[in-house]
Structures are given as structure tokens and as C-alpha cells.
Amino acid sequence: MTKFRRFVVIITVAATFVFAFAGSSFSQKSQPIVIGAPLATQYLYGWDAQRAMLLAVEEINGKGGVAVGGARRPLKLDVLDTRDLEPGVPLSEALLVVEKLILDKKADVLLGGPIRSEAALAAMDLIAKYKKVSILTTGALTPAYHRRIGENYSKYKYLFRITSEAGQLAKEAIDLFENLRREYRFDQIFLMVQDVAHARAIGDLVGKNLAQKGWKVLGNEVYPTGALDYSTGLLKARDQKAQILFVWMDHPEIAILVKQWNDLKIPVLPIAGISSAVEQPGGWANTNGAVAYWFASPANAGNAPSDATPLTMKFYHAYTKRWLVEPEGYGTASSYTAVYVLADAIRRAGSLNSDKLVAALEKSDLMGVYGRVRFDPKTHQVIASYDPKEGAVGTWFQWQDGKRVVVWPASIATGKSRIPPWVASAKALTR
């Protein structure tokens, strides 16, 4: 299966290069701007990012490419598999991929990953060494990434992140839970997280903040990547009378958790964060509807249907038409947007010089798929907001009647939350 998927990826990239350049008005002397993309292409957060970047490259090249100092140049995307989401693969493999993109593929800039937080942190020194501009567009949610940039700006100024991070996602989750407390009088929660840096950090942060707000945090179960049984945690949540189950796991095996929750009819409202099996548009079919009532956050708006900005559904429909599937999850909208933000910065810089590109990116201010895109000048983290006119907006949806319905934040919501019929709200019990 893995070999077959790699074959498909190779064919897709090759075909896209042909499509992107066919019929263009570029002269044979037009040197392409090479975008190196280190991505875990066998996993959702890699292949959806790759597809989104290719879509943006095709669109930009179809309109004449990018103006650089008076000449128009095409974009070329080189994708290499980091394998950093595969269990047991050493971080060194992702580093070798990053270095190969820089030295062998002659990448002018880097977009994408590495995706696993530990791999992205390990790659920071390597990218800084070669002074290559890099924009993280998927994965790597750890707050340590942008904090390190802020603490040593002169060394890490070439690195940016255009998608959300664990601290912001935790804040969104807490605000969502508080909204559910007002709506249903829920105040008891059980946590289940994956044993990776960003998931543990989010679990700890959410648990600590909710406890301070008067919630009863009944437990925090940690599962290894690829775990195949979650019944123990589910039964603990049931026996301790939790009302909300908060899940943060990005491996595909979470589909087992979804089915066990449904089969056992665990009386808790399930809310997942970055969770591949829940956030994908095929989640309903893949679980035979067991994913009904589940919440998920694919991070940025545009990864589920909403009217966050005038560009949101335009991108949504374009992606669906190009790849015959709706935007698939975390990393899709942000990877697409990053190509446009990069093209805009190159145009304004009039150069591919890294220092000039950094200066241009720091002044970025444009409307994207998920809101206004600007970077914090010290940490190079995209500025977040619940108002798409002010910053990058996240999105939380719930599976309802086979569809992903955005329910949070209120500024972009397309529907209201529901609870399973076997979950009684505290509000109903007191009537």
C-alpha cells in the first residue's frame, strides 16, 4: 500500500509539472523559482499540503508566474517524503530530506514541514545554517518553534509559520468548552492525547486552564502513536461521569476510537482537535456514520466549508474540482495560502535574496482563505484572531447528518452544536 501510494505521488507531481508549464508564455530562459517541500507524503497532513501547494502553483503559473525584478518566472514545486509521521523513523531522515532539497534540488525557499514537531525543531538549525527562508504550513504545532525564533531572532529570522500552533488551538478549545458549558451546563471533562510533544502540551494546557475555571478534569490518558485499543480510557470517562471527552491524536488509528465510542455508546460528547480520521471529508463513510456528533478542528478556516472570507469557498471549490475531494484537513488551506503569500513577498522584494524576502514577509498583509495574513515581527508566527478581518481564523466543526458543519468560532459558524441522544446535558437534567 505504501509503495503504491508513493507511486501515485510521483506520478501526480510529474503530471502537475507538465500541466503547470504547458501552454505558458514563459521563455526557455525563465529560471523557475524552486519551492522545496519536505512533507510526510504518506499521511494526510503531507498529501493534502502537497495537493494544495500544487493547486496554487498551477493557478499562479497559469496567470504568468511571479514578477521578480522585471521578469516573470514560473514556480516549480519539488516534494520529498520526510517520513517523519511514521512510527520509529529517526529524525535524521527528515533532516537529510531538508538538506537534499537545499543542496541537490537547489530550492530557493522551503514550504511545508517537517511535520512532526520534534523534526521541525531539529531542522531549525539546519535551515538557519543555509539561510533559507522557510514557511511551516502544516504540522509542527509546538509553541517552542516560534518562541525559539523570538529568543534568537538573528539566527532564526529565516523561519516563519503560517498556520496555527498549540497555544492558540488550546485557547480555541477552552473557549469552545466554555460556550458548551453555557449551552448545556457541562463542567466535567476527560482527556485522551497522543504521546507526542504538541498533543501532550495541549492536553496539559487545556486541563490546567479548565481546572482554574472551575471544571472537573477527571483524567488525562496518554496513548502511543498507532495505538489500536482505546476502550480503557473510554470506560474510565464513562465511569467517572465525564460529560465531554477531549481527544487530541493525529494518527489514523483514531478511527478505532470513534467506532469504540459509538459501539459502547459512551455518554460523553466527543471533541477532537487535530485528528486525521475525524477531520477528513471521508470520515462519515469511513466509519459508517460512527463519527456522528464528533467535533474536530482542522486548524484554519477553509479546511471545512464556511464563508470566513470571500476566498474561502472559492478555494474550497477549486480544490474539490482539481482533486475530486473536498479540502481534506489540517494543512490544506494554509499550504495553499502560503504559496500566494510567498509570491506576494517575492514580488515586493524584487528578489529571491533571503534577507530581502524576510523583510518582505514581515510586512505581509493580505486577505487569504482563512483571514488576514500577517506575521508577528518578532516570532514570525501568523497572527490569529476570531475576526477574519484581523487575523488567521481557526475552525471547529461537528459531523451532522453526514456533513462537516462549522460550529465555532461564532464569527464563521454555519450551524449550531448538537449532542448525541444518549448524552444528557446537565441543563436537561435540572428541568
N, C-alpha and C positions, 0 to 999 in steps of 0.2 A: 504493500500500500504506500509506504514511504517513497520507494523508488518510483512508483507510478506518479505520485504527486510531484516529485522533483522533475520528472519528465514533462509533466503538464506545465509546470512553472517555467521551465526552459523554453518550451515551445511558445508559451504566452508572451514571454519577454521578447523573443526573437520576432514573433509576428507583430508585436506592438511597435518595435523599432521600424519595421517595414512600413506599417500603417502611418506612424508618426512622421516619417520623412517623405512618403510617397506623395507626389503632386505638389510638394512645397516649392517655394520660389527661392530657396537657399542656393547660393552658388557653391560650386565644389570646393571653393577656398574657405567657406564658412566653417570655422572650427566649432564643433559642438561644445556646449557647456556641460561638463560631465558631473552628474549628480550620483554620488556613491551612496548606496542604501544598504547598510548592514541590518538584515532582518531575519527573524526566525520564520522562514517561509513555509514550514510545515504546520504552523499554528495560526489560529485566527488573527492574532494581533500582528502577525507578519504578513500573511497573504492579503488581508484587507487593506493594510497600509500600502502594499505594493500596487494593488489594483487602483487605489485612489490616486497615488502618485502618477501612475501611467495615464490615467484619465486626464489629470491636469496637464501633463506633458503633451499629450495629444492635442488638447484644446489650445494650449499656448503656441505650439508649433504650427497648428492649423491657422493661426492668426498672424503668422510671420515671425514667431520666435521672440527673443528678448533683445532689446536695444542695448548695446554695450559700446559706448564711445563712438557713436555714429554708425556702427554696423549692426546688422541684425543676425543673431546667432541662434541656432536650434538648441534645444535641451536634449540631452541623452541620459537615460537612466540605466545605471549598472547596479543590479541587485545581487548580493551574495548572501548565502544562508549562514547565519551565525550559530544556529543550533542551540542558542542559549536558553530556550524554554524546554529543552529535552532533559529529563532527569539524568544525572550522572555525567553530563558533558562538562568538562572543565572550562573555567572562564578563559583560559588561554586560547581556546579555539575562537571565541568571539574576538579576542584581541588580534589574532592572526588575520581574521577577515577584515577588520578595520584597517590594519596596516596594508593588506593586499589592495584594498580599494584605493588607498592613498598612493602607494608606490607602483603597483602594477597597472591598475586601471586609470591612474592619473586623475583621480576625482578632484574637481575644483572645489566642491563642497560636499558635506555629508548630511543626509536627511534620513530619519527613521529611528534606528536603535543605536546600540544594542537594546534589547527589550527588557530582559531581566534586570532589576535594579542593581544587583551585585555586579553584573557585567558592564552596565553603563558607568558605574562608579569606577570600575577598574580601567575603563577605556579613557577616562578623562585626561590622565597624564599623557597618554599616547597621542591623543588628538591635540593637546596643548603643545606637545613637543614639535609636531609638524605644522602648528599654527594654521590648522584647517578650520574653517567655520563649520559648525555642526549644529543642527536643529533637531532635538528629540521630538518625535511626532507620535510615538506610541510606546507603551510600556514605561519602565523606569519611573515609577511613581514616588520613589523615596524623596522626602524633603531634603535629605543630605545633599542631593545633587545641586539644587540652586543655592543652598546655604554655603556649599564649598566655593561656588563661584563668587558669592558676595564676600566671603572671607579672604579670598586670594584673587581679586579681580584681575590683576596684571598677568597672572598665569593662565587663568581660565576664561578670559574675556571672549574667547572664540566660540564658547558653547552657549546655546540657548535651548529653552524648552517651550514649545508652543501649545502643549496640552496640559491637562490638569495634573495635580500632584496630591499625595496622600493627605496632607493637611487640609487642603481645600475640599477634597472629597469627604473627609471626616466631618468637616463643618456642614456640608450639604446634608449628610446623613443625619446629623444631630438635629438640624433644623427640620428635616422631614419627620423625624420621630416626634419632635415637639408638636408638629402640626397634627400628627396622628393622635397624640395624647389629647389635644383639644377636641379632636373629632370623635374619638372613640373611648377616651379615658384610659388608654393603655399606659402602663408605667412599669411593666416588668419585661425584661429583655434577656435573651440568651444569645451568646456569640459563638460562631464557629468560623475559624480562619485557617488559611493555608500557612504552612511553615516556611514562609519566605519573608524577606525584610519588610516590604511595603505592607503586606497583609497583617503581620504582627503589629506593626506600628499603628495601622488604622484601628485594629481591634483594641489595643491599649488606649489609644487616644479617645475613641468613642466611648469605651467603658468608663474611663476616668471622668469625662465631661458629663455623661449622663448621670453618673452617681452624684456628682456635685449639684445636679439639677433635681435631685430627689428620686431618680429612677432606681429600681432594684435590679442590679446586674447579677443575674443568677449563676452565670458560669461563662467560661471562655475556653472552648475546646480547640486545640491546635492539631491540624491534620497534615501529614506529609503530602508532598506533590504526588498525584497519581493514586491517592487512597481509593479503595473500592467499596468500603462499607462505612456508613455514617449513622447507623441505627443507634449506636450507644449514645451519641450526642443528642439525637432526636428524642430518644426516650428520656434522657435527663431533662431536656427542655419541657417535655410533657409533664413529667413527674413533679418538677419544681414549679409548674403552673405559669410558665412564661407565656406572654401574650404576643411578643414579637421575636422572631428568630432572625438575627442579623448574620448573614453569610458573606465572607469575602474570600473567594477562591477563583483563580483564573484558569485552572486546568479543566480539560473537557470532561473528566470523570464526575464533575458536579452533577451531570445528568443523572447519575445513580442516586445522589442525594435528593434530587427533585422527585424521582419516582418513589423512593422510600417514604418521603414526606407524604406523598399522595396516597400510597398504598396503606400506610399506617394511620392516615387521617389525623396526623398530629395537629392538635388545636392551637396552632400559632400562625400568625401572619408572617410569611417568609419574605424577607427583604435582602436581596443580594446586591453587592456592589459590582465591581468588575468581575463578571462571571460568564465565561465564554458560552457555555451551554444554555444559559438563560437569555443572554442578550441577543443572540443571533436570530435573524428573522425566521429561520427554520426551527426554532426552539419548540414551537407548538407541535409541529408534525413529528419532530424527532422524539418527543416524549409522549406522543399520542394524547396530547392535551393535559398531561400531568402538570405542566408548567402554569396552568391557570392560576391566577391570583398572585403569582410571583412578581416581585418588583426587581428591577435591575438598573444599574447606572452604566451605560457605555461611555461615560465621561461627558464628552462635549455634545451639544445640540447638533442635530444633523445626522447622528448615528441612529436616531429613531425619528419618525415623522413629526414635524411641528413647523410653525411659522415664526421661528425665532428671529430670522432676518429675511429680507427679500430674496436672499441667495440660498436659503436652507433647502427649500423644496426643489429649486432649480437644480442644485447639486444632487438631491435625492433621486430625482427622476433621471438625470444624466447617468448616474452610477448604475441605476437599475437597468436602463436601456443598454449600457455598454457591457455589463457583466451578467445580465439576466438574473440578478438577485438584488434585493434591497441592500442599502448600506448595512454592513454586517456586524458592526460592534466597535468597541473602543479602538481608536487609531485611524478610523476611516476618514471622518470629516477633517481631523487635524492634519493628516498626511496630505490630503488634497489641498487644504488651505496653505500649508507650509510651502508648497511649490509656488503658489501665487505670491506669497509674502517674499520668498526668495527672489522671484523675478522682479518684483517691485523694487526691492533693495538693490539689485544689480543695476537696474535702470537708473536709479537715483545716484548710485555710487559711480556709474560710468566705468566700472572696472570690476575685475574679479580679485583684486588685491584684498587679502584677508582683513587687514586693518581698516580699509575703506568700507568693506562690507559690514564689519562690526559696527562702525559708526552709522551706517545707513540703517541697519536692522534696529539699532537702539532708537531710531527716530521713526520706526514704522508706526503707522496709524491709518488703518484701513478697515472697512467692514468686510467681514468674512462670513463663512457658513454659520458659525456659532457665536457671532457677535463681533464687537470692535476688537481688533487685534493690536495690542501694544505690549511692549516688554518692560518689566521693571529695569531701570537703567543700571542698577547695582547687581542684581541677581540673575537677570536675563530670563526670569520666569514670566510667562504670559500673565497679564493682569486679568483677574477673574471678577465677575460681577453677576448678580441676578438680573441685571438690566442689560440686554444685548447692545444697547446704545452706548454703554460704558465699558464693557469688557467681555471676556470669554464666558459664555454661559454653559453650565452643566445641564444634564438632563437625566431624569429618573422616570422610568415608565413602568406600567403594570400590564401583564398579559390579561386581556379581557376579550372573551369571545373570539379567540384566535388572532388577535391583533395586539400590537405594542402601542399602548395608549400613554402618552406623556402626562404625568400627574404632578410633577414637581420639577422646577420651581413654578410658582403660580403665574409668573410673568410669561411663560411659554406653554402652560398646561393646555392640553386638548381634551381632557376629561377629568373625572373625579375618581378617587380610590374606592375600591370595594374590598370587602373581607369575605373569606370563604364561609359557606353556610354552617360549617361545623366549628367555626370560631366565634364565640360570643364576645361582644365588646362589653367592657365594664359599664358603659353607658346604658346598654340594653338591659343588663342585669339589675340595674338600680331603678328601672321604670316601675 
